[in-house]
Amino acid sequence: MHFIPEALDAYVVAHSENEPDLLKALTRETYQKILQPRMLSGHYQGRLLSMLSKLIRPKTILEIGTYTGYSALCLAEGMQKEGELHTIDINEELHDFQRKYFDASEYGKQIHQYTGDALAIIPTLETTFDLVFIDADKPNYPAYFHAIIDKMRPNGIILSDNVLWSGKVLEPLQKNDISTEALIEYNTLLKEDPRIETVVLPIRDGLTISRVK
Ligand SMILES: C[S@@+](CC[C@H](N)C(=O)[O-])C[C@H]1O[C@@H](n2cnc3c(N)ncnc32)[C@H](O)[C@@H]1O
């Protein structure tokens, strides 16, 4: 979704960091071989995730929704030298594709993949997080927040993708549209929870930054 005119959007991308070659290759192969390639974060949002991670310098990162590994590799760029990134996806068919690209990067040994339902896996992770990226199934966003909030370090950052859902969060709710319903609930939850402060960025499909107080 473009919140600004397309020409201006192209200018913004052209004047932001270039996409690393490995991520260009990952994108090409995702479009050739994997269903729903538009789910991948892509050049501009990827550079933003990389920049935010470099500013945060996280020791531990959790990603909910790996897909083909694009955003994981962007977030890993800002990780501390001994840092670790844990990334969860329910689709086991993506595992080998992700591993191929993780191993082709300099972060392969620091990236831990988990296959299964994130809500079952998160409670088993015996660590706390400096940075969490929520980018899986939308109906579970509120549940993901509740699952991770007590695992966040003070000043930890939660990034949530697709929070504007192509603008549907503003439109009359259609019957059985559980994704939009959950995102409306989620955006209110982030705004009102006293443990965090939140800013919504109108970037791509909406990206929220929440800081744990
Ligand atoms: C939008 S894609 C993630 C894109 C990725 N973060 C990126 O930017 O390249 C969402 C992913 O969430 C996964 N997913 C959906 N439901 C899930 C669940 N309950 N637990 C874990 N992963 C789930 C899907 O299999 C899909 O790969």
The ligand as an SDF file (V2000), in Angstrom:
LIG
                    3D

 27 29  0  0  0  0  0  0  0  0999 V2000
    4.1140  -12.0940    6.3310 C   0  0  0  0  0  0  0  0  0  0  0  0
    4.9360  -13.6060    6.4230 S   0  0  0  0  0  0  0  0  0  0  0  0
    6.4330  -13.1610    7.2400 C   0  0  0  0  0  0  0  0  0  0  0  0
    7.3330  -12.3430    6.3680 C   0  0  0  0  0  0  0  0  0  0  0  0
    8.7280  -12.1560    6.9030 C   0  0  0  0  0  0  0  0  0  0  0  0
    8.7320  -11.6340    8.2550 N   0  0  0  0  0  0  0  0  0  0  0  0
    9.4760  -11.1890    6.0050 C   0  0  0  0  0  0  0  0  0  0  0  0
    9.3490   -9.9830    6.2060 O   0  0  0  0  0  0  0  0  0  0  0  0
   10.1490  -11.6330    5.0660 O   0  0  0  0  0  0  0  0  0  0  0  0
    4.0330  -14.4510    7.6830 C   0  0  0  0  0  0  0  0  0  0  0  0
    4.5780  -15.8310    8.0740 C   0  0  0  0  0  0  0  0  0  0  0  0
    3.9330  -16.2070    9.3010 O   0  0  0  0  0  0  0  0  0  0  0  0
    3.8090  -17.6080    9.3130 C   0  0  0  0  0  0  0  0  0  0  0  0
    2.7850  -17.9870   10.3040 N   0  0  0  0  0  0  0  0  0  0  0  0
    1.4300  -17.9270   10.1630 C   0  0  0  0  0  0  0  0  0  0  0  0
    0.8290  -18.3510   11.2830 N   0  0  0  0  0  0  0  0  0  0  0  0
    1.8160  -18.6880   12.1580 C   0  0  0  0  0  0  0  0  0  0  0  0
    1.8270  -19.1930   13.4860 C   0  0  0  0  0  0  0  0  0  0  0  0
    0.6960  -19.4540   14.1560 N   0  0  0  0  0  0  0  0  0  0  0  0
    3.0210  -19.4260   14.0770 N   0  0  0  0  0  0  0  0  0  0  0  0
    4.1860  -19.1570   13.4020 C   0  0  0  0  0  0  0  0  0  0  0  0
    4.2230  -18.6780   12.1460 N   0  0  0  0  0  0  0  0  0  0  0  0
    3.0660  -18.4520   11.5320 C   0  0  0  0  0  0  0  0  0  0  0  0
    3.4530  -17.9680    7.8680 C   0  0  0  0  0  0  0  0  0  0  0  0
    3.7790  -19.3130    7.5810 O   0  0  0  0  0  0  0  0  0  0  0  0
    4.2880  -16.9390    7.0700 C   0  0  0  0  0  0  0  0  0  0  0  0
    5.4950  -17.4980    6.6030 O   0  0  0  0  0  0  0  0  0  0  0  0
  1  2  1  0
  2  3  1  0
  2 10  1  0
  3  4  1  0
  4  5  1  0
  5  6  1  0
  5  7  1  0
  7  8  2  0
  7  9  1  0
 10 11  1  0
 11 12  1  0
 11 26  1  0
 12 13  1  0
 13 14  1  0
 13 24  1  0
 14 15  1  0
 14 23  1  0
 15 16  2  0
 16 17  1  0
 17 18  1  0
 17 23  2  0
 18 19  1  0
 18 20  2  0
 20 21  1  0
 21 22  2  0
 22 23  1  0
 24 25  1  0
 24 26  1  0
 26 27  1  0
M  CHG  2   2   1   9  -1
M  END
$$$$
